[in-house]
Amino acid sequence: MTESHPNPQALAEEVAAAMWSRDRATQALNMQLLSVKPGYALVSMPVQGDMLNGHHTCHGGYLFTLADSAFAYACNSHNQNTVASACHIDFLAPAREGDVLEAEAVERSLAGRTGVYDVTVRVRGGKTIALFRGKSYRISGEVINGLQQAERPQ
């Protein structure tokens, strides 16, 4: 838990490493975790040809997945297992093959078991293409302890 950890930044980085080690979905889409802080994450993803829809733009599901991944790293950065309880996305502009997208997740509220996070998806160095709001719910357990438990022999 962040409040009792002597270095919240170090904890956020440890949590991100633990999550990344078992986050096959995010890795499969060639995402990169660029930055993590308590309540914050920045994740990038290149738009590849197999992500294009019938309009030859990036399918909205991939934009949502990128935003959701940034949201996950931000809301779990306090080392408390946290899941999405609701998410909403507004698509503002298309992304195209070859674009590198960045999703920046920022914690807006954290009280009790619930949190609110805003994620802005941009083409690297440019235009905002989507706005995502995620609501989180803390469940039992810790991220790092969950990794240690998963590594124990059965």
C-alpha positions in Angstrom: 0.0 0.0 0.0 1.4 3.4 -1.0 0.8 5.2 2.3 3.1 2.8 4.2 5.8 2.3 1.6 8.8 4.6 2.2 9.2 5.3 -1.6 5.9 5.4 -3.5 7.7 5.9 -6.8 9.8 2.8 -6.3 6.7 0.8 -5.4 4.9 2.0 -8.5 7.9 0.8 -10.6 8.0 -2.6 -8.8 4.3 -3.1 -9.3 4.6 -2.2 -13.0 7.4 -4.7 -13.5 5.3 -7.4 -11.7 2.3 -6.7 -13.9 4.3 -6.4 -17.1 5.9 -9.9 -16.5 2.5 -11.5 -16.8 0.6 -9.0 -19.1 0.6 -11.1 -22.3 -2.2 -9.1 -24.0 -0.3 -5.8 -23.7 2.9 -7.3 -24.8 1.3 -9.0 -27.8 0.2 -5.6 -29.2 3.8 -4.3 -29.0 2.9 -1.8 -26.3 5.6 -0.2 -24.2 5.3 1.1 -20.7 7.1 4.5 -21.0 6.4 5.9 -17.5 4.7 5.0 -14.3 4.2 6.9 -11.1 1.7 6.6 -8.3 -1.7 7.0 -10.0 -0.1 7.6 -13.4 1.0 5.7 -16.5 2.1 6.4 -20.0 1.9 3.5 -22.5 2.6 3.5 -26.2 1.5 1.3 -29.1 2.4 1.3 -32.8 -0.6 1.0 -35.2 0.1 -2.0 -37.4 -1.6 -3.1 -40.6 -3.5 -5.9 -38.9 -5.1 -3.3 -36.6 -6.9 -1.5 -39.4 -10.7 -1.6 -40.0 -12.7 -1.3 -43.2 -12.1 2.4 -43.3 -8.3 1.8 -43.3 -8.0 3.4 -39.8 -7.1 1.9 -36.5 -10.0 -0.2 -35.1 -11.6 1.5 -32.1 -11.1 -1.7 -30.0 -7.4 -1.3 -30.2 -7.6 2.3 -29.1 -9.8 1.1 -26.2 -7.3 -1.6 -25.3 -4.4 0.8 -25.3 -6.3 3.2 -23.0 -7.4 0.3 -20.8 -3.8 -0.9 -20.4 -2.6 2.6 -19.3 -5.6 2.7 -16.9 -4.6 -0.7 -15.5 -1.0 0.4 -14.8 -2.1 3.7 -13.2 -4.8 2.2 -10.9 -2.6 -0.7 -9.8 0.4 1.5 -9.1 -0.4 1.5 -5.4 0.1 -2.3 -5.2 -3.5 -3.0 -4.4 -5.2 -5.3 -6.8 -7.6 -3.1 -8.8 -10.0 -3.8 -11.6 -12.2 -1.8 -13.9 -15.8 -1.3 -12.8 -16.8 0.9 -15.8 -15.1 2.5 -18.7 -16.2 5.0 -21.4 -14.3 6.2 -24.5 -14.9 9.0 -26.9 -13.3 8.7 -30.3 -12.2 12.1 -31.6 -10.0 11.4 -34.7 -8.7 8.4 -36.6 -5.3 6.8 -36.1 -3.5 5.4 -39.1 -1.1 2.7 -39.9 2.4 3.7 -38.8 1.2 6.1 -36.1 2.7 5.6 -32.7 0.0 6.2 -30.1 0.5 7.2 -26.5 -2.1 6.8 -23.7 -1.6 8.9 -20.6 -3.6 7.8 -17.6 -4.0 10.2 -14.7 -5.7 9.5 -11.3 -8.4 12.0 -10.6 -10.0 10.5 -7.5 -9.1 7.7 -5.1 -11.4 7.1 -2.1 -12.0 3.9 -0.3 -12.2 1.1 -2.8 -13.0 3.3 -5.9 -11.1 5.5 -8.2 -11.6 7.6 -11.3 -8.9 7.8 -14.0 -8.8 9.9 -17.2 -6.8 8.6 -20.1 -5.8 10.8 -23.1 -4.8 8.9 -26.3 -2.7 10.9 -28.7 -0.6 10.4 -31.8 2.9 10.7 -30.5 3.8 14.4 -30.5 0.4 15.5 -31.8 -3.3 15.2 -32.0 -5.6 13.8 -29.3 -7.6 11.0 -30.9 -9.5 9.6 -27.9 -10.6 10.4 -24.4 -11.2 7.5 -22.0 -12.6 7.6 -18.4 -12.2 4.5 -16.3 -13.7 3.8 -12.9 -11.7 1.4 -10.7 -12.6 -1.0 -7.9 -10.1 -2.3 -5.4 -10.3 -6.1 -4.8 -8.4 -8.2 -2.2 -4.7 -8.8 -2.5 -1.6 -7.0 -3.7 -0.1 -7.0 -7.2 3.4 -7.9 -6.1 2.2 -10.6 -3.7 0.0 -12.0 -6.5 3.1 -12.4 -8.6 4.9 -14.2 -5.8 1.9 -16.5 -5.3 1.7 -17.3 -9.0 5.4 -18.2 -9.0 5.1 -20.7 -6.1 5.1 -24.4 -7.1 1.7 -26.0 -6.8 
